């Protein structure tokens, strides 16, 4: 599985980073890429888009999305979303909230 995960990652990370940059985010990789692709999207500009917009942009940047799960709350206000890709590979996307969304997170 690791070879498939790395190949899919190599095919999509450039497009994801371009989309994220256009929306005011930096995207970094966290983890080993063994069973999934752990990405962290960090708002980087004063006018960064909201979490739904960055999710939509990343979905459009990926090829062959097979589905995705809903938002889950993680420690320190981080929100996570699973994006299912071909070959049983998935992206575990964490998004740090922009200031205007921070109060809405329980």
Phi and psi in degrees as GROMACS dihedral restraints (atoms count N, CA, C in turn):
[ dihedral_restraints ]
;  ai    aj    ak    al  type     phi  dphi    fc
    3     4     5     6     1   -58.6    20    10
    4     5     6     7     1   -43.7    20    10
    6     7     8     9     1   -61.3    20    10
    7     8     9    10     1   -42.6    20    10
    9    10    11    12     1   -63.9    20    10
   10    11    12    13     1   -40.7    20    10
   12    13    14    15     1   -64.2    20    10
   13    14    15    16     1   -45.2    20    10
   15    16    17    18     1   -64.6    20    10
   16    17    18    19     1   -40.2    20    10
   18    19    20    21     1   -64.7    20    10
   19    20    21    22     1   -44.9    20    10
   21    22    23    24     1   -62.7    20    10
   22    23    24    25     1   -44.2    20    10
   24    25    26    27     1   -56.5    20    10
   25    26    27    28     1   -47.6    20    10
   27    28    29    30     1   -60.7    20    10
   28    29    30    31     1   -33.5    20    10
   30    31    32    33     1   -74.9    20    10
   31    32    33    34     1   -25.8    20    10
   33    34    35    36     1  -112.7    20    10
   34    35    36    37     1   -21.4    20    10
   36    37    38    39     1   -62.3    20    10
   37    38    39    40     1   -37.3    20    10
   39    40    41    42     1   -62.1    20    10
   40    41    42    43     1   -46.1    20    10
   42    43    44    45     1   -64.7    20    10
   43    44    45    46     1   -40.6    20    10
   45    46    47    48     1   -61.5    20    10
   46    47    48    49     1   -44.1    20    10
   48    49    50    51     1   -66.3    20    10
   49    50    51    52     1   -36.2    20    10
   51    52    53    54     1   -63.6    20    10
   52    53    54    55     1   -48.4    20    10
   54    55    56    57     1   -60.2    20    10
   55    56    57    58     1   -46.3    20    10
   57    58    59    60     1   -60.7    20    10
   58    59    60    61     1   -44.4    20    10
   60    61    62    63     1   -60.0    20    10
   61    62    63    64     1   -43.3    20    10
   63    64    65    66     1   -62.9    20    10
   64    65    66    67     1   -24.4    20    10
   66    67    68    69     1   -99.8    20    10
   67    68    69    70     1     6.5    20    10
   69    70    71    72     1    87.7    20    10
   70    71    72    73     1    21.6    20    10
   72    73    74    75     1  -117.8    20    10
   73    74    75    76     1   155.5    20    10
   75    76    77    78     1  -108.7    20    10
   76    77    78    79     1   141.4    20    10
   78    79    80    81     1  -120.2    20    10
   79    80    81    82     1   131.7    20    10
   81    82    83    84     1  -126.4    20    10
   82    83    84    85     1   159.6    20    10
   84    85    86    87     1  -100.8    20    10
   85    86    87    88     1   136.9    20    10
   87    88    89    90     1  -130.0    20    10
   88    89    90    91     1   123.7    20    10
   90    91    92    93     1   116.2    20    10
   91    92    93    94     1  -176.1    20    10
   93    94    95    96     1   -94.0    20    10
   94    95    96    97     1   -12.1    20    10
   96    97    98    99     1    65.2    20    10
   97    98    99   100     1    21.9    20    10
   99   100   101   102     1   -74.2    20    10
  100   101   102   103     1   -51.8    20    10
  102   103   104   105     1  -118.6    20    10
  103   104   105   106     1   -15.5    20    10
  105   106   107   108     1  -154.2    20    10
  106   107   108   109     1   176.6    20    10
  108   109   110   111     1  -114.6    20    10
  109   110   111   112     1   105.0    20    10
  111   112   113   114     1   -88.8    20    10
  112   113   114   115     1   115.1    20    10
  114   115   116   117     1  -118.2    20    10
  115   116   117   118     1   143.5    20    10
  117   118   119   120     1  -121.7    20    10
  118   119   120   121     1   121.9    20    10
  120   121   122   123     1  -102.7    20    10
  121   122   123   124     1   122.6    20    10
  123   124   125   126     1  -116.8    20    10
  124   125   126   127     1   121.2    20    10
  126   127   128   129     1   -59.3    20    10
  127   128   129   130     1   131.0    20    10
  129   130   131   132     1  -120.7    20    10
  130   131   132   133     1   -15.3    20    10
  132   133   134   135     1  -124.1    20    10
  133   134   135   136     1   166.0    20    10
  135   136   137   138     1   -67.2    20    10
  136   137   138   139     1   -23.0    20    10
  138   139   140   141     1  -113.0    20    10
  139   140   141   142     1    35.8    20    10
  141   142   143   144     1   -63.5    20    10
  142   143   144   145     1   144.9    20    10
  144   145   146   147     1   -70.7    20    10
  145   146   147   148     1   166.0    20    10
  147   148   149   150     1   -77.4    20    10
  148   149   150   151     1   174.5    20    10
  150   151   152   153     1   -65.0    20    10
  151   152   153   154     1   -35.1    20    10
  153   154   155   156     1   -67.1    20    10
  154   155   156   157     1   -37.6    20    10
  156   157   158   159     1   -67.5    20    10
  157   158   159   160     1   -42.7    20    10
  159   160   161   162     1   -67.5    20    10
  160   161   162   163     1   -37.9    20    10
  162   163   164   165     1   -61.4    20    10
  163   164   165   166     1   -48.1    20    10
  165   166   167   168     1   -59.1    20    10
  166   167   168   169     1   -43.6    20    10
  168   169   170   171     1   -62.2    20    10
  169   170   171   172     1   -41.1    20    10
  171   172   173   174     1   -68.8    20    10
  172   173   174   175     1   -40.2    20    10
  174   175   176   177     1   -59.2    20    10
  175   176   177   178     1   -41.5    20    10
  177   178   179   180     1   -68.8    20    10
  178   179   180   181     1   -28.8    20    10
  180   181   182   183     1   -77.0    20    10
  181   182   183   184     1   -20.4    20    10
  183   184   185   186     1   -91.7    20    10
  184   185   186   187     1   147.3    20    10
  186   187   188   189     1  -101.5    20    10
  187   188   189   190     1   138.8    20    10
  189   190   191   192     1    74.1    20    10
  190   191   192   193     1    30.1    20    10
  192   193   194   195     1   -59.7    20    10
  193   194   195   196     1   129.2    20    10
  195   196   197   198     1  -102.0    20    10
  196   197   198   199     1    -3.0    20    10
  198   199   200   201     1   148.6    20    10
  199   200   201   202     1   173.0    20    10
  201   202   203   204     1  -155.0    20    10
  202   203   204   205     1   156.3    20    10
  204   205   206   207     1   -95.6    20    10
  205   206   207   208     1   172.0    20    10
  207   208   209   210     1   -78.8    20    10
  208   209   210   211     1   172.3    20    10
  210   211   212   213     1   -67.2    20    10
  211   212   213   214     1   140.6    20    10
  213   214   215   216     1  -124.0    20    10
  214   215   216   217     1   139.6    20    10
  216   217   218   219     1   -82.5    20    10
  217   218   219   220     1   133.1    20    10
  219   220   221   222     1  -120.8    20    10
  220   221   222   223     1   170.6    20    10
  222   223   224   225     1   -55.1    20    10
  223   224   225   226     1   148.5    20    10
  225   226   227   228     1    65.1    20    10
  226   227   228   229     1    27.2    20    10
  228   229   230   231     1    83.1    20    10
  229   230   231   232     1     2.5    20    10
  231   232   233   234     1   -70.7    20    10
  232   233   234   235     1   142.5    20    10
  234   235   236   237     1  -116.1    20    10
  235   236   237   238     1   139.5    20    10
  237   238   239   240     1  -123.0    20    10
  238   239   240   241     1   148.4    20    10
  240   241   242   243     1  -144.1    20    10
  241   242   243   244     1   135.3    20    10
  243   244   245   246     1   -97.3    20    10
  244   245   246   247     1   131.6    20    10
  246   247   248   249     1  -117.5    20    10
  247   248   249   250     1   117.7    20    10
  249   250   251   252     1   -87.7    20    10
  250   251   252   253     1   126.7    20    10
  252   253   254   255     1  -113.7    20    10
  253   254   255   256     1   174.4    20    10
  255   256   257   258     1   -60.6    20    10
  256   257   258   259     1   165.1    20    10
  258   259   260   261     1    62.0    20    10
  259   260   261   262     1    29.1    20    10
  261   262   263   264     1    59.2    20    10
  262   263   264   265     1    25.7    20    10
  264   265   266   267     1   -95.5    20    10
  265   266   267   268     1   145.4    20    10
  267   268   269   270     1  -140.6    20    10
  268   269   270   271     1   155.2    20    10
  270   271   272   273     1   -98.7    20    10
  271   272   273   274     1   128.3    20    10
  273   274   275   276     1  -101.9    20    10
  274   275   276   277     1    96.1    20    10
  276   277   278   279     1   -92.7    20    10
  277   278   279   280     1   123.3    20    10
  279   280   281   282     1  -108.4    20    10
  280   281   282   283     1   135.2    20    10
  282   283   284   285     1  -124.8    20    10
  283   284   285   286     1   126.4    20    10
  285   286   287   288     1   -81.3    20    10
  286   287   288   289     1   134.9    20    10
  288   289   290   291     1   -72.1    20    10
  289   290   291   292     1   149.1    20    10
  291   292   293   294     1   -75.9    20    10
  292   293   294   295     1   162.0    20    10
  294   295   296   297     1   -53.6    20    10
  295   296   297   298     1   -42.1    20    10
  297   298   299   300     1   -70.2    20    10
  298   299   300   301     1   -16.6    20    10
  300   301   302   303     1   -98.5    20    10
  301   302   303   304     1   -12.2    20    10
  303   304   305   306     1   -60.0    20    10
  304   305   306   307     1   -41.5    20    10
  306   307   308   309     1   -68.2    20    10
  307   308   309   310     1   -23.9    20    10
  309   310   311   312     1   -78.4    20    10
  310   311   312   313     1    -9.1    20    10
  312   313   314   315     1   -91.2    20    10
  313   314   315   316     1   123.1    20    10
